[in-house]
Amino acid sequence: MSESVRIYINAKPVDVAASLTLLEAIEQWDSNQAAAIRSGERMITDSRGIPTTADAPVHNGAIFRIVRARQLTDEAEDNNL
């Protein structure tokens, strides 16, 4: 039996196996969101809004948000004006 951890995705608590990557955990939670991440339509950020890699390991209490991939690009372009 594998150890489980509680993570938060878009403010929802999700219990997953501690051995999963972030994308695997998202796939378990919502396969449509995982597909959108794979296609580049969406991306994962941490609780501070910093982009996170899909292959990152999950850990207890981690907070993630799934956002439109373009959202961060648009914000970066606005800051460069």
mmCIF file of the N, C-alpha and C atoms, coordinates in Angstrom:
data_MODEL
# 
_entry.id   MODEL 
# 
loop_
_atom_site.group_PDB 
_atom_site.id 
_atom_site.type_symbol 
_atom_site.label_atom_id 
_atom_site.label_alt_id 
_atom_site.label_comp_id 
_atom_site.label_asym_id 
_atom_site.label_entity_id 
_atom_site.label_seq_id 
_atom_site.pdbx_PDB_ins_code 
_atom_site.Cartn_x 
_atom_site.Cartn_y 
_atom_site.Cartn_z 
_atom_site.occupancy 
_atom_site.B_iso_or_equiv 
_atom_site.pdbx_formal_charge 
_atom_site.auth_seq_id 
_atom_site.auth_comp_id 
_atom_site.auth_asym_id 
_atom_site.auth_atom_id 
_atom_site.pdbx_PDB_model_num 
ATOM 1   N N  . MET A 1 1  ? 0.841  -1.180 0.000   1.00 0.00 ? 1  MET A N  1 
ATOM 2   C CA . MET A 1 1  ? 0.000  0.000  0.000   1.00 0.00 ? 1  MET A CA 1 
ATOM 3   C C  . MET A 1 1  ? 0.884  1.241  0.000   1.00 0.00 ? 1  MET A C  1 
ATOM 4   N N  . SER A 1 2  ? 0.607  2.153  -0.926  1.00 0.00 ? 2  SER A N  1 
ATOM 5   C CA . SER A 1 2  ? 1.450  3.340  -1.005  1.00 0.00 ? 2  SER A CA 1 
ATOM 6   C C  . SER A 1 2  ? 0.906  4.461  -0.123  1.00 0.00 ? 2  SER A C  1 
ATOM 7   N N  . GLU A 1 3  ? 1.800  5.284  0.332   1.00 0.00 ? 3  GLU A N  1 
ATOM 8   C CA . GLU A 1 3  ? 1.434  6.420  1.154   1.00 0.00 ? 3  GLU A CA 1 
ATOM 9   C C  . GLU A 1 3  ? 0.705  7.453  0.294   1.00 0.00 ? 3  GLU A C  1 
ATOM 10  N N  . SER A 1 4  ? -0.298 8.097  0.861   1.00 0.00 ? 4  SER A N  1 
ATOM 11  C CA . SER A 1 4  ? -0.987 9.148  0.120   1.00 0.00 ? 4  SER A CA 1 
ATOM 12  C C  . SER A 1 4  ? -0.686 10.502 0.750   1.00 0.00 ? 4  SER A C  1 
ATOM 13  N N  . VAL A 1 5  ? -0.825 11.518 -0.074  1.00 0.00 ? 5  VAL A N  1 
ATOM 14  C CA . VAL A 1 5  ? -0.627 12.889 0.382   1.00 0.00 ? 5  VAL A CA 1 
ATOM 15  C C  . VAL A 1 5  ? -1.835 13.703 -0.060  1.00 0.00 ? 5  VAL A C  1 
ATOM 16  N N  . ARG A 1 6  ? -2.084 14.783 0.641   1.00 0.00 ? 6  ARG A N  1 
ATOM 17  C CA . ARG A 1 6  ? -3.158 15.698 0.249   1.00 0.00 ? 6  ARG A CA 1 
ATOM 18  C C  . ARG A 1 6  ? -2.520 16.916 -0.394  1.00 0.00 ? 6  ARG A C  1 
ATOM 19  N N  . ILE A 1 7  ? -2.955 17.181 -1.627  1.00 0.00 ? 7  ILE A N  1 
ATOM 20  C CA . ILE A 1 7  ? -2.549 18.392 -2.325  1.00 0.00 ? 7  ILE A CA 1 
ATOM 21  C C  . ILE A 1 7  ? -3.816 19.185 -2.631  1.00 0.00 ? 7  ILE A C  1 
ATOM 22  N N  . TYR A 1 8  ? -3.635 20.401 -3.084  1.00 0.00 ? 8  TYR A N  1 
ATOM 23  C CA . TYR A 1 8  ? -4.772 21.241 -3.435  1.00 0.00 ? 8  TYR A CA 1 
ATOM 24  C C  . TYR A 1 8  ? -4.607 21.686 -4.882  1.00 0.00 ? 8  TYR A C  1 
ATOM 25  N N  . ILE A 1 9  ? -5.638 21.439 -5.670  1.00 0.00 ? 9  ILE A N  1 
ATOM 26  C CA . ILE A 1 9  ? -5.648 21.851 -7.067  1.00 0.00 ? 9  ILE A CA 1 
ATOM 27  C C  . ILE A 1 9  ? -6.846 22.761 -7.253  1.00 0.00 ? 9  ILE A C  1 
ATOM 28  N N  . ASN A 1 10 ? -6.578 23.994 -7.649  1.00 0.00 ? 10 ASN A N  1 
ATOM 29  C CA . ASN A 1 10 ? -7.653 24.985 -7.815  1.00 0.00 ? 10 ASN A CA 1 
ATOM 30  C C  . ASN A 1 10 ? -8.532 25.044 -6.566  1.00 0.00 ? 10 ASN A C  1 
ATOM 31  N N  . ALA A 1 11 ? -7.892 25.072 -5.404  1.00 0.00 ? 11 ALA A N  1 
ATOM 32  C CA . ALA A 1 11 ? -8.526 25.215 -4.091  1.00 0.00 ? 11 ALA A CA 1 
ATOM 33  C C  . ALA A 1 11 ? -9.318 23.988 -3.641  1.00 0.00 ? 11 ALA A C  1 
ATOM 34  N N  . LYS A 1 12 ? -9.209 22.884 -4.367  1.00 0.00 ? 12 LYS A N  1 
ATOM 35  C CA . LYS A 1 12 ? -9.915 21.666 -3.982  1.00 0.00 ? 12 LYS A CA 1 
ATOM 36  C C  . LYS A 1 12 ? -8.922 20.654 -3.413  1.00 0.00 ? 12 LYS A C  1 
ATOM 37  N N  . PRO A 1 13 ? -9.230 20.074 -2.249  1.00 0.00 ? 13 PRO A N  1 
ATOM 38  C CA . PRO A 1 13 ? -8.336 19.054 -1.696  1.00 0.00 ? 13 PRO A CA 1 
ATOM 39  C C  . PRO A 1 13 ? -8.412 17.773 -2.509  1.00 0.00 ? 13 PRO A C  1 
ATOM 40  N N  . VAL A 1 14 ? -7.240 17.212 -2.797  1.00 0.00 ? 14 VAL A N  1 
ATOM 41  C CA . VAL A 1 14 ? -7.155 15.990 -3.583  1.00 0.00 ? 14 VAL A CA 1 
ATOM 42  C C  . VAL A 1 14 ? -6.153 15.061 -2.897  1.00 0.00 ? 14 VAL A C  1 
ATOM 43  N N  . ASP A 1 15 ? -6.580 13.851 -2.587  1.00 0.00 ? 15 ASP A N  1 
ATOM 44  C CA . ASP A 1 15 ? -5.694 12.850 -1.997  1.00 0.00 ? 15 ASP A CA 1 
ATOM 45  C C  . ASP A 1 15 ? -5.169 11.954 -3.101  1.00 0.00 ? 15 ASP A C  1 
ATOM 46  N N  . VAL A 1 16 ? -3.841 11.876 -3.222  1.00 0.00 ? 16 VAL A N  1 
ATOM 47  C CA . VAL A 1 16 ? -3.198 11.090 -4.280  1.00 0.00 ? 16 VAL A CA 1 
ATOM 48  C C  . VAL A 1 16 ? -2.029 10.302 -3.692  1.00 0.00 ? 16 VAL A C  1 
ATOM 49  N N  . ALA A 1 17 ? -1.571 9.326  -4.443  1.00 0.00 ? 17 ALA A N  1 
ATOM 50  C CA . ALA A 1 17 ? -0.398 8.553  -4.016  1.00 0.00 ? 17 ALA A CA 1 
ATOM 51  C C  . ALA A 1 17 ? 0.827  9.459  -4.016  1.00 0.00 ? 17 ALA A C  1 
ATOM 52  N N  . ALA A 1 18 ? 1.657  9.320  -3.021  1.00 0.00 ? 18 ALA A N  1 
ATOM 53  C CA . ALA A 1 18 ? 2.851  10.157 -2.880  1.00 0.00 ? 18 ALA A CA 1 
ATOM 54  C C  . ALA A 1 18 ? 3.849  9.936  -4.012  1.00 0.00 ? 18 ALA A C  1 
ATOM 55  N N  . SER A 1 19 ? 3.731  8.836  -4.720  1.00 0.00 ? 19 SER A N  1 
ATOM 56  C CA . SER A 1 19 ? 4.685  8.513  -5.790  1.00 0.00 ? 19 SER A CA 1 
ATOM 57  C C  . SER A 1 19 ? 4.348  9.180  -7.125  1.00 0.00 ? 19 SER A C  1 
ATOM 58  N N  . LEU A 1 20 ? 3.217  9.869  -7.218  1.00 0.00 ? 20 LEU A N  1 
ATOM 59  C CA . LEU A 1 20 ? 2.791  10.450 -8.493  1.00 0.00 ? 20 LEU A CA 1 
ATOM 60  C C  . LEU A 1 20 ? 3.528  11.745 -8.825  1.00 0.00 ? 20 LEU A C  1 
ATOM 61  N N  . THR A 1 21 ? 3.610  12.024 -10.130 1.00 0.00 ? 21 THR A N  1 
ATOM 62  C CA . THR A 1 21 ? 4.044  13.349 -10.573 1.00 0.00 ? 21 THR A CA 1 
ATOM 63  C C  . THR A 1 21 ? 2.825  14.260 -10.524 1.00 0.00 ? 21 THR A C  1 
ATOM 64  N N  . LEU A 1 22 ? 3.065  15.539 -10.658 1.00 0.00 ? 22 LEU A N  1 
ATOM 65  C CA . LEU A 1 22 ? 1.970  16.500 -10.628 1.00 0.00 ? 22 LEU A CA 1 
ATOM 66  C C  . LEU A 1 22 ? 0.968  16.236 -11.742 1.00 0.00 ? 22 LEU A C  1 
ATOM 67  N N  . LEU A 1 23 ? 1.432  15.983 -12.958 1.00 0.00 ? 23 LEU A N  1 
ATOM 68  C CA . LEU A 1 23 ? 0.507  15.727 -14.061 1.00 0.00 ? 23 LEU A CA 1 
ATOM 69  C C  . LEU A 1 23 ? -0.294 14.445 -13.834 1.00 0.00 ? 23 LEU A C  1 
ATOM 70  N N  . GLU A 1 24 ? 0.330  13.430 -13.276 1.00 0.00 ? 24 GLU A N  1 
ATOM 71  C CA . GLU A 1 24 ? -0.401 12.193 -12.967 1.00 0.00 ? 24 GLU A CA 1 
ATOM 72  C C  . GLU A 1 24 ? -1.493 12.459 -11.926 1.00 0.00 ? 24 GLU A C  1 
ATOM 73  N N  . ALA A 1 25 ? -1.190 13.293 -10.939 1.00 0.00 ? 25 ALA A N  1 
ATOM 74  C CA . ALA A 1 25 ? -2.180 13.643 -9.922  1.00 0.00 ? 25 ALA A CA 1 
ATOM 75  C C  . ALA A 1 25 ? -3.338 14.428 -10.540 1.00 0.00 ? 25 ALA A C  1 
ATOM 76  N N  . ILE A 1 26 ? -3.009 15.348 -11.439 1.00 0.00 ? 26 ILE A N  1 
ATOM 77  C CA . ILE A 1 26 ? -4.062 16.108 -12.116 1.00 0.00 ? 26 ILE A CA 1 
ATOM 78  C C  . ILE A 1 26 ? -4.900 15.188 -12.992 1.00 0.00 ? 26 ILE A C  1 
ATOM 79  N N  . GLU A 1 27 ? -4.263 14.256 -13.664 1.00 0.00 ? 27 GLU A N  1 
ATOM 80  C CA . GLU A 1 27 ? -4.979 13.272 -14.495 1.00 0.00 ? 27 GLU A CA 1 
ATOM 81  C C  . GLU A 1 27 ? -5.970 12.491 -13.647 1.00 0.00 ? 27 GLU A C  1 
ATOM 82  N N  . GLN A 1 28 ? -5.556 12.088 -12.470 1.00 0.00 ? 28 GLN A N  1 
ATOM 83  C CA . GLN A 1 28 ? -6.435 11.350 -11.563 1.00 0.00 ? 28 GLN A CA 1 
ATOM 84  C C  . GLN A 1 28 ? -7.608 12.222 -11.126 1.00 0.00 ? 28 GLN A C  1 
ATOM 85  N N  . TRP A 1 29 ? -7.353 13.513 -10.900 1.00 0.00 ? 29 TRP A N  1 
ATOM 86  C CA . TRP A 1 29 ? -8.373 14.458 -10.440 1.00 0.00 ? 29 TRP A CA 1 
ATOM 87  C C  . TRP A 1 29 ? -9.322 14.859 -11.558 1.00 0.00 ? 29 TRP A C  1 
ATOM 88  N N  . ASP A 1 30 ? -8.769 15.216 -12.738 1.00 0.00 ? 30 ASP A N  1 
ATOM 89  C CA . ASP A 1 30 ? -9.602 15.697 -13.848 1.00 0.00 ? 30 ASP A CA 1 
ATOM 90  C C  . ASP A 1 30 ? -8.848 15.460 -15.158 1.00 0.00 ? 30 ASP A C  1 
ATOM 91  N N  . SER A 1 31 ? -9.250 14.443 -15.884 1.00 0.00 ? 31 SER A N  1 
ATOM 92  C CA . SER A 1 31 ? -8.532 14.087 -17.112 1.00 0.00 ? 31 SER A CA 1 
ATOM 93  C C  . SER A 1 31 ? -8.639 15.174 -18.183 1.00 0.00 ? 31 SER A C  1 
ATOM 94  N N  . ASN A 1 32 ? -9.708 15.953 -18.191 1.00 0.00 ? 32 ASN A N  1 
ATOM 95  C CA . ASN A 1 32 ? -9.833 17.050 -19.163 1.00 0.00 ? 32 ASN A CA 1 
ATOM 96  C C  . ASN A 1 32 ? -8.792 18.140 -18.901 1.00 0.00 ? 32 ASN A C  1 
ATOM 97  N N  . GLN A 1 33 ? -8.567 18.460 -17.650 1.00 0.00 ? 33 GLN A N  1 
ATOM 98  C CA . GLN A 1 33 ? -7.550 19.457 -17.308 1.00 0.00 ? 33 GLN A CA 1 
ATOM 99  C C  . GLN A 1 33 ? -6.159 18.945 -17.675 1.00 0.00 ? 33 GLN A C  1 
ATOM 100 N N  . ALA A 1 34 ? -5.918 17.672 -17.430 1.00 0.00 ? 34 ALA A N  1 
ATOM 101 C CA . ALA A 1 34 ? -4.617 17.085 -17.784 1.00 0.00 ? 34 ALA A CA 1 
ATOM 102 C C  . ALA A 1 34 ? -4.392 17.147 -19.287 1.00 0.00 ? 34 ALA A C  1 
ATOM 103 N N  . ALA A 1 35 ? -5.427 16.871 -20.064 1.00 0.00 ? 35 ALA A N  1 
ATOM 104 C CA . ALA A 1 35 ? -5.316 16.938 -21.526 1.00 0.00 ? 35 ALA A CA 1 
ATOM 105 C C  . ALA A 1 35 ? -5.028 18.371 -21.979 1.00 0.00 ? 35 ALA A C  1 
ATOM 106 N N  . ALA A 1 36 ? -5.655 19.348 -21.339 1.00 0.00 ? 36 ALA A N  1 
ATOM 107 C CA . ALA A 1 36 ? -5.426 20.753 -21.685 1.00 0.00 ? 36 ALA A CA 1 
ATOM 108 C C  . ALA A 1 36 ? -3.991 21.174 -21.358 1.00 0.00 ? 36 ALA A C  1 
ATOM 109 N N  . ILE A 1 37 ? -3.425 20.623 -20.307 1.00 0.00 ? 37 ILE A N  1 
ATOM 110 C CA . ILE A 1 37 ? -2.024 20.907 -19.956 1.00 0.00 ? 37 ILE A CA 1 
ATOM 111 C C  . ILE A 1 37 ? -1.103 20.283 -20.996 1.00 0.00 ? 37 ILE A C  1 
ATOM 112 N N  . ARG A 1 38 ? -1.373 19.050 -21.362 1.00 0.00 ? 38 ARG A N  1 
ATOM 113 C CA . ARG A 1 38 ? -0.545 18.376 -22.376 1.00 0.00 ? 38 ARG A CA 1 
ATOM 114 C C  . ARG A 1 38 ? -0.571 19.108 -23.712 1.00 0.00 ? 38 ARG A C  1 
ATOM 115 N N  . SER A 1 39 ? -1.727 19.671 -24.070 1.00 0.00 ? 39 SER A N  1 
ATOM 116 C CA . SER A 1 39 ? -1.859 20.361 -25.358 1.00 0.00 ? 39 SER A CA 1 
ATOM 117 C C  . SER A 1 39 ? -1.271 21.766 -25.335 1.00 0.00 ? 39 SER A C  1 
ATOM 118 N N  . GLY A 1 40 ? -0.943 22.281 -24.144 1.00 0.00 ? 40 GLY A N  1 
ATOM 119 C CA . GLY A 1 40 ? -0.387 23.626 -24.033 1.00 0.00 ? 40 GLY A CA 1 
ATOM 120 C C  . GLY A 1 40 ? -1.432 24.704 -23.841 1.00 0.00 ? 40 GLY A C  1 
ATOM 121 N N  . GLU A 1 41 ? -2.701 24.319 -23.787 1.00 0.00 ? 41 GLU A N  1 
ATOM 122 C CA . GLU A 1 41 ? -3.781 25.284 -23.576 1.00 0.00 ? 41 GLU A CA 1 
ATOM 123 C C  . GLU A 1 41 ? -3.773 25.817 -22.140 1.00 0.00 ? 41 GLU A C  1 
ATOM 124 N N  . ARG A 1 42 ? -3.414 24.956 -21.212 1.00 0.00 ? 42 ARG A N  1 
ATOM 125 C CA . ARG A 1 42 ? -3.356 25.328 -19.795 1.00 0.00 ? 42 ARG A CA 1 
ATOM 126 C C  . ARG A 1 42 ? -1.972 25.007 -19.252 1.00 0.00 ? 42 ARG A C  1 
ATOM 127 N N  . MET A 1 43 ? -1.651 25.636 -18.119 1.00 0.00 ? 43 MET A N  1 
ATOM 128 C CA . MET A 1 43 ? -0.388 25.352 -17.449 1.00 0.00 ? 43 MET A CA 1 
ATOM 129 C C  . MET A 1 43 ? -0.612 25.317 -15.949 1.00 0.00 ? 43 MET A C  1 
ATOM 130 N N  . ILE A 1 44 ? 0.376  24.827 -15.235 1.00 0.00 ? 44 ILE A N  1 
ATOM 131 C CA . ILE A 1 44 ? 0.280  24.668 -13.790 1.00 0.00 ? 44 ILE A CA 1 
ATOM 132 C C  . ILE A 1 44 ? 1.156  25.709 -13.123 1.00 0.00 ? 44 ILE A C  1 
ATOM 133 N N  . THR A 1 45 ? 0.613  26.366 -12.096 1.00 0.00 ? 45 THR A N  1 
ATOM 134 C CA . THR A 1 45 ? 1.411  27.271 -11.280 1.00 0.00 ? 45 THR A CA 1 
ATOM 135 C C  . THR A 1 45 ? 1.337  26.811 -9.830  1.00 0.00 ? 45 THR A C  1 
ATOM 136 N N  . ASP A 1 46 ? 2.293  27.281 -9.046  1.00 0.00 ? 46 ASP A N  1 
ATOM 137 C CA . ASP A 1 46 ? 2.219  27.001 -7.614  1.00 0.00 ? 46 ASP A CA 1 
ATOM 138 C C  . ASP A 1 46 ? 1.332  28.056 -6.960  1.00 0.00 ? 46 ASP A C  1 
ATOM 139 N N  . SER A 1 47 ? 1.284  28.064 -5.652  1.00 0.00 ? 47 SER A N  1 
ATOM 140 C CA . SER A 1 47 ? 0.398  28.981 -4.931  1.00 0.00 ? 47 SER A CA 1 
ATOM 141 C C  . SER A 1 47 ? 0.768  30.446 -5.129  1.00 0.00 ? 47 SER A C  1 
ATOM 142 N N  . ARG A 1 48 ? 2.001  30.704 -5.564  1.00 0.00 ? 48 ARG A N  1 
ATOM 143 C CA . ARG A 1 48 ? 2.440  32.091 -5.786  1.00 0.00 ? 48 ARG A CA 1 
ATOM 144 C C  . ARG A 1 48 ? 2.266  32.535 -7.227  1.00 0.00 ? 48 ARG A C  1 
ATOM 145 N N  . GLY A 1 49 ? 1.801  31.628 -8.089  1.00 0.00 ? 49 GLY A N  1 
ATOM 146 C CA . GLY A 1 49 ? 1.635  31.954 -9.496  1.00 0.00 ? 49 GLY A CA 1 
ATOM 147 C C  . GLY A 1 49 ? 2.860  31.675 -10.336 1.00 0.00 ? 49 GLY A C  1 
ATOM 148 N N  . ILE A 1 50 ? 3.839  30.999 -9.771  1.00 0.00 ? 50 ILE A N  1 
ATOM 149 C CA . ILE A 1 50 ? 5.063  30.667 -10.494 1.00 0.00 ? 50 ILE A CA 1 
ATOM 150 C C  . ILE A 1 50 ? 4.835  29.360 -11.256 1.00 0.00 ? 50 ILE A C  1 
ATOM 151 N N  . PRO A 1 51 ? 5.125  29.335 -12.569 1.00 0.00 ? 51 PRO A N  1 
ATOM 152 C CA . PRO A 1 51 ? 4.926  28.106 -13.347 1.00 0.00 ? 51 PRO A CA 1 
ATOM 153 C C  . PRO A 1 51 ? 5.675  26.916 -12.744 1.00 0.00 ? 51 PRO A C  1 
ATOM 154 N N  . THR A 1 52 ? 5.029  25.771 -12.776 1.00 0.00 ? 52 THR A N  1 
ATOM 155 C CA . THR A 1 52 ? 5.567  24.538 -12.222 1.00 0.00 ? 52 THR A CA 1 
ATOM 156 C C  . THR A 1 52 ? 5.588  23.475 -13.319 1.00 0.00 ? 52 THR A C  1 
ATOM 157 N N  . THR A 1 53 ? 6.594  22.639 -13.316 1.00 0.00 ? 53 THR A N  1 
ATOM 158 C CA . THR A 1 53 ? 6.675  21.594 -14.337 1.00 0.00 ? 53 THR A CA 1 
ATOM 159 C C  . THR A 1 53 ? 5.717  20.455 -14.014 1.00 0.00 ? 53 THR A C  1 
ATOM 160 N N  . ALA A 1 54 ? 5.188  19.856 -15.055 1.00 0.00 ? 54 ALA A N  1 
ATOM 161 C CA . ALA A 1 54 ? 4.219  18.772 -14.902 1.00 0.00 ? 54 ALA A CA 1 
ATOM 162 C C  . ALA A 1 54 ? 4.843  17.521 -14.305 1.00 0.00 ? 54 ALA A C  1 
ATOM 163 N N  . ASP A 1 55 ? 6.147  17.366 -14.439 1.00 0.00 ? 55 ASP A N  1 
ATOM 164 C CA . ASP A 1 55 ? 6.800  16.162 -13.915 1.00 0.00 ? 55 ASP A CA 1 
ATOM 165 C C  . ASP A 1 55 ? 7.305  16.331 -12.479 1.00 0.00 ? 55 ASP A C  1 
ATOM 166 N N  . ALA A 1 56 ? 6.956  17.442 -11.850 1.00 0.00 ? 56 ALA A N  1 
ATOM 167 C CA . ALA A 1 56 ? 7.360  17.673 -10.457 1.00 0.00 ? 56 ALA A CA 1 
ATOM 168 C C  . ALA A 1 56 ? 6.674  16.647 -9.549  1.00 0.00 ? 56 ALA A C  1 
ATOM 169 N N  . PRO A 1 57 ? 7.371  16.186 -8.525  1.00 0.00 ? 57 PRO A N  1 
ATOM 170 C CA . PRO A 1 57 ? 6.729  15.256 -7.591  1.00 0.00 ? 57 PRO A CA 1 
ATOM 171 C C  . PRO A 1 57 ? 5.737  16.004 -6.697  1.00 0.00 ? 57 PRO A C  1 
ATOM 172 N N  . VAL A 1 58 ? 4.703  15.321 -6.281  1.00 0.00 ? 58 VAL A N  1 
ATOM 173 C CA . VAL A 1 58 ? 3.744  15.934 -5.356  1.00 0.00 ? 58 VAL A CA 1 
ATOM 174 C C  . VAL A 1 58 ? 4.267  15.777 -3.932  1.00 0.00 ? 58 VAL A C  1 
ATOM 175 N N  . HIS A 1 59 ? 3.843  16.683 -3.072  1.00 0.00 ? 59 HIS A N  1 
ATOM 176 C CA . HIS A 1 59 ? 4.174  16.556 -1.659  1.00 0.00 ? 59 HIS A CA 1 
ATOM 177 C C  . HIS A 1 59 ? 3.022  17.088 -0.826  1.00 0.00 ? 59 HIS A C  1 
ATOM 178 N N  . ASN A 1 60 ? 2.919  16.597 0.379   1.00 0.00 ? 60 ASN A N  1 
ATOM 179 C CA . ASN A 1 60 ? 1.795  16.912 1.245   1.00 0.00 ? 60 ASN A CA 1 
ATOM 180 C C  . ASN A 1 60 ? 1.626  18.416 1.440   1.00 0.00 ? 60 ASN A C  1 
ATOM 181 N N  . GLY A 1 61 ? 0.405  18.905 1.224   1.00 0.00 ? 61 GLY A N  1 
ATOM 182 C CA . GLY A 1 61 ? 0.080  20.307 1.452   1.00 0.00 ? 61 GLY A CA 1 
ATOM 183 C C  . GLY A 1 61 ? 0.374  21.235 0.294   1.00 0.00 ? 61 GLY A C  1 
ATOM 184 N N  . ALA A 1 62 ? 0.926  20.723 -0.793  1.00 0.00 ? 62 ALA A N  1 
ATOM 185 C CA . ALA A 1 62 ? 1.256  21.573 -1.943  1.00 0.00 ? 62 ALA A CA 1 
ATOM 186 C C  . ALA A 1 62 ? -0.019 22.146 -2.556  1.00 0.00 ? 62 ALA A C  1 
ATOM 187 N N  . ILE A 1 63 ? 0.084  23.381 -3.028  1.00 0.00 ? 63 ILE A N  1 
ATOM 188 C CA . ILE A 1 63 ? -1.043 24.081 -3.630  1.00 0.00 ? 63 ILE A CA 1 
ATOM 189 C C  . ILE A 1 63 ? -0.695 24.403 -5.074  1.00 0.00 ? 63 ILE A C  1 
ATOM 190 N N  . PHE A 1 64 ? -1.594 24.012 -5.977  1.00 0.00 ? 64 PHE A N  1 
ATOM 191 C CA . PHE A 1 64 ? -1.387 24.254 -7.400  1.00 0.00 ? 64 PHE A CA 1 
ATOM 192 C C  . PHE A 1 64 ? -2.618 24.888 -8.007  1.00 0.00 ? 64 PHE A C  1 
ATOM 193 N N  . ARG A 1 65 ? -2.388 25.663 -9.047  1.00 0.00 ? 65 ARG A N  1 
ATOM 194 C CA . ARG A 1 65 ? -3.480 26.244 -9.809  1.00 0.00 ? 65 ARG A CA 1 
ATOM 195 C C  . ARG A 1 65 ? -3.273 25.904 -11.273 1.00 0.00 ? 65 ARG A C  1 
ATOM 196 N N  . ILE A 1 66 ? -4.369 25.650 -11.952 1.00 0.00 ? 66 ILE A N  1 
ATOM 197 C CA . ILE A 1 66 ? -4.324 25.421 -13.388 1.00 0.00 ? 66 ILE A CA 1 
ATOM 198 C C  . ILE A 1 66 ? -4.882 26.675 -14.046 1.00 0.00 ? 66 ILE A C  1 
ATOM 199 N N  . VAL A 1 67 ? -4.067 27.296 -14.879 1.00 0.00 ? 67 VAL A N  1 
ATOM 200 C CA . VAL A 1 67 ? -4.440 28.567 -15.503 1.00 0.00 ? 67 VAL A CA 1 
ATOM 201 C C  . VAL A 1 67 ? -4.292 28.467 -17.014 1.00 0.00 ? 67 VAL A C  1 
ATOM 202 N N  . ARG A 1 68 ? -4.924 29.404 -17.713 1.00 0.00 ? 68 ARG A N  1 
ATOM 203 C CA . ARG A 1 68 ? -4.731 29.469 -19.160 1.00 0.00 ? 68 ARG A CA 1 
ATOM 204 C C  . ARG A 1 68 ? -3.271 29.745 -19.434 1.00 0.00 ? 68 ARG A C  1 
ATOM 205 N N  . ALA A 1 69 ? -2.688 29.052 -20.367 1.00 0.00 ? 69 ALA A N  1 
ATOM 206 C CA . ALA A 1 69 ? -1.274 29.248 -20.687 1.00 0.00 ? 69 ALA A CA 1 
ATOM 207 C C  . ALA A 1 69 ? -1.032 30.662 -21.175 1.00 0.00 ? 69 ALA A C  1 
ATOM 208 N N  . ARG A 1 70 ? -1.951 31.213 -21.912 1.00 0.00 ? 70 ARG A N  1 
ATOM 209 C CA . ARG A 1 70 ? -1.793 32.558 -22.454 1.00 0.00 ? 70 ARG A CA 1 
ATOM 210 C C  . ARG A 1 70 ? -1.844 33.626 -21.365 1.00 0.00 ? 70 ARG A C  1 
ATOM 211 N N  . GLN A 1 71 ? -2.534 33.358 -20.275 1.00 0.00 ? 71 GLN A N  1 
ATOM 212 C CA . GLN A 1 71 ? -2.676 34.324 -19.190 1.00 0.00 ? 71 GLN A CA 1 
ATOM 213 C C  . GLN A 1 71 ? -1.320 34.835 -18.717 1.00 0.00 ? 71 GLN A C  1 
ATOM 214 N N  . LEU A 1 72 ? -0.371 33.944 -18.477 1.00 0.00 ? 72 LEU A N  1 
ATOM 215 C CA . LEU A 1 72 ? 0.941  34.368 -18.001 1.00 0.00 ? 72 LEU A CA 1 
ATOM 216 C C  . LEU A 1 72 ? 1.721  35.082 -19.105 1.00 0.00 ? 72 LEU A C  1 
ATOM 217 N N  . THR A 1 73 ? 1.562  34.651 -20.346 1.00 0.00 ? 73 THR A N  1 
ATOM 218 C CA . THR A 1 73 ? 2.232  35.307 -21.468 1.00 0.00 ? 73 THR A CA 1 
ATOM 219 C C  . THR A 1 73 ? 1.738  36.735 -21.613 1.00 0.00 ? 73 THR A C  1 
ATOM 220 N N  . ASP A 1 74 ? 0.417  36.920 -21.546 1.00 0.00 ? 74 ASP A N  1 
ATOM 221 C CA . ASP A 1 74 ? -0.175 38.263 -21.665 1.00 0.00 ? 74 ASP A CA 1 
ATOM 222 C C  . ASP A 1 74 ? 0.311  39.176 -20.549 1.00 0.00 ? 74 ASP A C  1 
ATOM 223 N N  . GLU A 1 75 ? 0.375  38.668 -19.319 1.00 0.00 ? 75 GLU A N  1 
ATOM 224 C CA . GLU A 1 75 ? 0.830  39.475 -18.189 1.00 0.00 ? 75 GLU A CA 1 
ATOM 225 C C  . GLU A 1 75 ? 2.290  39.883 -18.373 1.00 0.00 ? 75 GLU A C  1 
ATOM 226 N N  . ALA A 1 76 ? 3.123  38.988 -18.864 1.00 0.00 ? 76 ALA A N  1 
ATOM 227 C CA . ALA A 1 76 ? 4.536  39.311 -19.073 1.00 0.00 ? 76 ALA A CA 1 
ATOM 228 C C  . ALA A 1 76 ? 4.670  40.379 -20.139 1.00 0.00 ? 76 ALA A C  1 
ATOM 229 N N  . GLU A 1 77 ? 3.886  40.305 -21.209 1.00 0.00 ? 77 GLU A N  1 
ATOM 230 C CA . GLU A 1 77 ? 3.952  41.317 -22.269 1.00 0.00 ? 77 GLU A CA 1 
ATOM 231 C C  . GLU A 1 77 ? 3.476  42.680 -21.744 1.00 0.00 ? 77 GLU A C  1 
ATOM 232 N N  . ASP A 1 78 ? 2.438  42.687 -20.903 1.00 0.00 ? 78 ASP A N  1 
ATOM 233 C CA . ASP A 1 78 ? 1.947  43.936 -20.337 1.00 0.00 ? 78 ASP A CA 1 
ATOM 234 C C  . ASP A 1 78 ? 2.995  44.608 -19.470 1.00 0.00 ? 78 ASP A C  1 
ATOM 235 N N  . ASN A 1 79 ? 3.770  43.827 -18.733 1.00 0.00 ? 79 ASN A N  1 
ATOM 236 C CA . ASN A 1 79 ? 4.791  44.381 -17.853 1.00 0.00 ? 79 ASN A CA 1 
ATOM 237 C C  . ASN A 1 79 ? 5.988  44.947 -18.632 1.00 0.00 ? 79 ASN A C  1 
ATOM 238 N N  . ASN A 1 80 ? 6.134  44.557 -19.883 1.00 0.00 ? 80 ASN A N  1 
ATOM 239 C CA . ASN A 1 80 ? 7.262  45.032 -20.694 1.00 0.00 ? 80 ASN A CA 1 
ATOM 240 C C  . ASN A 1 80 ? 6.939  46.295 -21.487 1.00 0.00 ? 80 ASN A C  1 
ATOM 241 N N  . LEU A 1 81 ? 5.747  46.835 -21.334 1.00 0.00 ? 81 LEU A N  1 
ATOM 242 C CA . LEU A 1 81 ? 5.384  48.044 -22.087 1.00 0.00 ? 81 LEU A CA 1 
ATOM 243 C C  . LEU A 1 81 ? 6.081  49.260 -21.572 1.00 0.00 ? 81 LEU A C  1 
# 
